[in-house]
C-alpha cells in the first residue's frame, strides 16, 4: 500500500484503497508480483519498490495496477517487473494481457516497449479530481503461453 500511495498521482484518483486490493485478492482470480529495489522478487520483510496486480479469467489477464515507487524509478525496475509479470503470466497459461490507462500516462512508453499495442479508446472515461474528463486507452499484449 505504501508503494501505491507514493506512486499514483492523487490528481487522477487512480490508487486503490486497502479494501479494494483485499477484495480483489479474495476473489481468487487475482494475483500480484512484488519487486525489491535490486530487481528481485520480494519476500516477507523485504523493501518493496514496485508491484503488479492482475486478474486472470481463463487464458486472459488484465493488468489492474502496476507501479514503481518514485524513489526507485529510472533504474530499470519497471522493465524488470513487467518482464517478470509477463513471464509468470505465460507460466499460468495466459495468452493475452490487457490493460487500460488514462491518456498521457507516462507508463505508456514502458508498455509499448514491452510489445503492448493500443486496441481501443474510451473517450472521456476517467474523471480527474478537478472534474476534467480523460480518455482511457486499452492495450493488449499477446503471449506465447503454453
C-alpha distance (Angstrom), angle and dihedral (degrees) to the residues before:
residue distance angle dihedral
X1 . . .
X2 3.82 . .
X3 3.81 90.4 .
X4 3.81 90.9 47.6
X5 3.79 93.0 50.3
X6 3.81 92.3 48.2
X7 3.81 98.3 40.3
X8 3.80 104.7 49.1
X9 3.80 119.2 72.6
X10 3.83 106.9 -123.4
X11 3.83 89.9 -143.5
X12 3.80 88.4 76.3
X13 3.81 100.8 40.4
X14 3.82 92.2 -135.3
X15 3.80 99.7 137.3
X16 3.78 118.2 98.5
X17 3.78 122.4 -136.5
X18 3.80 123.4 -121.6
X19 3.82 92.4 -98.6
X20 3.81 92.6 54.6
X21 3.80 91.8 50.6
X22 3.81 92.9 46.0
X23 3.80 91.9 48.4
X24 3.80 91.7 50.1
X25 3.80 91.4 51.3
X26 3.81 92.4 46.7
X27 3.82 90.8 57.9
X28 3.78 88.8 74.1
X29 3.80 97.3 -134.8
X30 3.82 95.3 79.3
X31 3.76 125.2 83.4
X32 3.79 137.6 170.3
X33 3.79 144.4 -150.4
X34 3.81 124.7 -147.4
X35 3.80 124.4 -161.3
X36 3.80 130.9 -160.8
X37 3.82 125.0 -138.3
X38 3.82 89.3 -98.3
X39 3.82 91.9 55.4
X40 3.80 97.7 -104.2
X41 3.78 127.0 129.5
X42 3.80 106.9 -91.0
X43 3.79 120.6 -116.0
X44 3.81 128.7 -166.0
X45 3.79 109.5 -61.0
X46 3.83 95.7 17.5
X47 3.78 123.2 126.2
X48 3.80 107.1 -103.1
X49 3.79 116.9 -142.1
X50 3.81 98.4 174.3
X51 3.78 147.1 -7.3
X52 3.78 145.2 -159.8
X53 3.81 124.6 -151.2
X54 3.81 119.0 -164.1
X55 3.80 136.9 179.8
X56 3.80 116.6 -148.0
X57 3.79 125.3 -155.7
X58 3.79 113.4 176.8
X59 3.82 106.6 -53.7
X60 3.81 96.5 -15.6
X61 3.78 130.9 80.4
X62 3.76 131.9 -167.4
X63 3.78 117.4 -146.2
X64 3.79 97.8 -136.6
X65 3.80 99.6 175.8
X66 3.78 133.7 8.0
X67 3.79 124.5 173.3
X68 3.77 145.3 157.6
X69 3.82 116.0 -160.7
X70 3.82 111.5 -110.3
X71 3.82 92.5 -117.4
X72 3.81 89.9 60.4
X73 3.81 101.1 42.1
X74 3.82 125.0 116.2
X75 3.82 91.6 36.7
X76 3.80 99.8 97.6
X77 3.81 94.8 -100.3
X78 3.80 93.0 124.2
X79 3.81 89.1 56.4
X80 3.81 91.9 47.2
X81 3.81 94.0 46.8
X82 3.80 94.1 46.3
X83 3.81 91.2 48.0
X84 3.82 91.6 49.7
X85 3.80 90.5 45.6
X86 3.80 93.6 53.0
X87 3.81 92.6 43.2
X88 3.80 92.1 52.0
X89 3.80 90.1 45.5
X90 3.81 88.8 56.6
X91 3.80 88.8 50.3
X92 3.82 87.8 55.2
X93 3.82 91.2 53.8
X94 3.80 94.8 -105.2
X95 3.80 113.1 156.2
X96 3.82 99.3 -179.0
X97 3.79 134.4 30.9
X98 3.78 117.0 -160.9
X99 3.78 128.2 -168.8
X100 3.74 137.9 174.9
X101 3.78 126.7 -154.9
X102 3.75 140.6 165.0
X103 3.79 118.3 -88.8
X104 3.83 112.5 -94.5
X105 3.81 93.3 23.9
X106 3.83 105.1 155.6
X107 3.83 89.3 -135.1
X108 3.81 89.7 71.3
X109 3.82 90.1 87.5
X110 3.81 90.8 55.3
X111 3.80 93.5 49.2
X112 3.80 93.4 48.0
X113 3.81 89.8 47.8
X114 3.82 87.5 57.0
X115 3.82 94.3 52.5
X116 3.80 99.7 -95.8
X117 3.78 110.8 146.7
X118 3.77 129.8 -161.5
X119 3.79 113.5 -106.8
X120 3.79 103.0 166.8
X121 3.80 152.1 0.8
X122 3.78 130.0 -139.3
X123 3.81 104.8 -159.0
X124 3.81 115.3 -132.6
X125 3.82 91.0 -10.1
X126 3.82 98.9 145.6
X127 3.76 126.0 57.3
X128 3.80 116.0 -148.3
X129 3.79 120.4 -144.4
X130 3.83 89.0 -101.9
X131 3.83 89.7 57.6
X132 3.80 96.7 -107.1
X133 3.79 117.9 135.9
X134 3.81 123.3 -124.9
X135 3.80 129.6 -167.0
X136 3.80 119.0 -114.1
X137 3.79 115.5 -134.7
X138 3.81 118.9 -153.7
X139 3.81 120.1 -149.8
X140 3.79 134.2 -177.4
X141 3.76 137.3 -167.4
X142 3.77 123.5 -162.4
X143 3.81 114.7 -141.7
X144 3.78 134.3 -158.2
X145 3.82 94.3 -122.3
X146 3.71 118.3 168.2
